[in-house]
Amino acid sequence: MGYKISIEKTKKSRIGNVDFNNLPFGRNFSDHMFIADYYEEDWHDCRILPFQNYSTHPALSSLHYGQAIFEGMKAERDADGNPIVFRPAKNFNRFNISADRMAMAQFPEELYMNAMDKLLTLDRDWIPTAPKSSLYIRPHMFATEEFIGIKPAENFRFVMFTSPVGAYYNRPVKVFIHDQYIRAFPGGVGYAKCAGNYGATMLPVREVQKMGYDQILWLDGVHKRYLQEIGTMNIFIIIDGVIITPGLDLGTILDGITRDSIIQLAEDEGYVVQERDISIEEVINAYYENKLEDMFGTGTAAVLSHIGEFHYKGENYELPPVEEREASNKLMKRLTDIKSGKAEDLYGWLHTVPVGIYSNQ
Ligand SMILES: Cc1ncc(COP(=O)(O)O)c(C=O)c1O
């Protein structure tokens, strides 16, 4: 079924207020946004508007009971200046997987892509061109039932907006491996990109940040022993030349799109990649045997971020200098070159926004 998108363009662009040479992550918002509302079992009122606030009912069910999910993608410009987006179909799939887990309405793929293409065409001047910068695309959906009482909602709002961003981390990351708090457990919602997964980590993250760390590297919720992921990134370890990352089978971590891409690129480069359980003891033993070559995180926001140091049970462990980390540096370059259209897109990962997408279709 075709969904029509109406477009109301902004009368006055705010782009002149933004310093594109100094883009903090997630603080600037482009001129337009997309909204669609779900009621009577279908999506209605699909519209692009000037970026603006909306009002909410005090009993808005997502604010009380947490039916809220989101995604994150990035757009850059190719050599001809056209907007390109990295693997948006995979983000779309994950969006609906999250929606399913949270008992929310499925969103149609054609509408998701069309809304994204139109927004990027309208706001193409907001796509930064400086190295390490891009236009972050944030789709999200929340329950809009105006009702007090716990039941799956039947009304939802889908919103997509964009934000020009610079680098998420500007230096190697310091992570704290927690042996008290946990993020997810089998049977839970770890694999979904739902708001509550992030809300539950705010207190532990604030505590470790006060101690000088950037993020938590989570251990599994059952044994508190196996590495899981970082709050915004999947985790990779290189021990004795082998690249290891936790598997997805327990459903406790996010099926990261950057993770999937790095695994593919690493295999292409001839590295051995293992998706398997990796315990903190194995990492620490490798450290003392001088076999722990690298630890890094991967994510859309953070791309590939090296871990400079990790903390576990009162000890700090320092990783080798970033310049010495040949494999991850090579993989980061491969990935950023593909994302920006500089390297050949062997796997059809890049989505190019079609020209002439302004029409109200
Ligand atoms: C908890 C968590 N893990 C991993 C990732 C990395 O996933 P992706 O590479 O798809 O951005 C993210 C970011 O989306 C995240 O929030």
The ligand as a Gaussian input file, in Angstrom:
#p B3LYP/6-31G(d) Opt

LIG

0 1
 C       23.712000      -1.047000      23.173000
 C       24.320000      -0.885000      21.832000
 N       25.139000      -1.852000      21.375000
 C       25.698000      -1.777000      20.151000
 C       25.463000      -0.701000      19.327000
 C       26.058000      -0.662000      17.943000
 O       25.102000      -0.954000      16.960000
 P       25.216000      -0.338000      15.490000
 O       26.541000      -0.730000      14.962000
 O       24.098000      -0.947000      14.720000
 O       25.076000       1.132000      15.633000
 C       24.614000       0.330000      19.761000
 C       24.304000       1.485000      18.890000
 O       23.385000       1.453000      18.116000
 C       24.023000       0.232000      21.029000
 O       23.195000       1.185000      21.474000

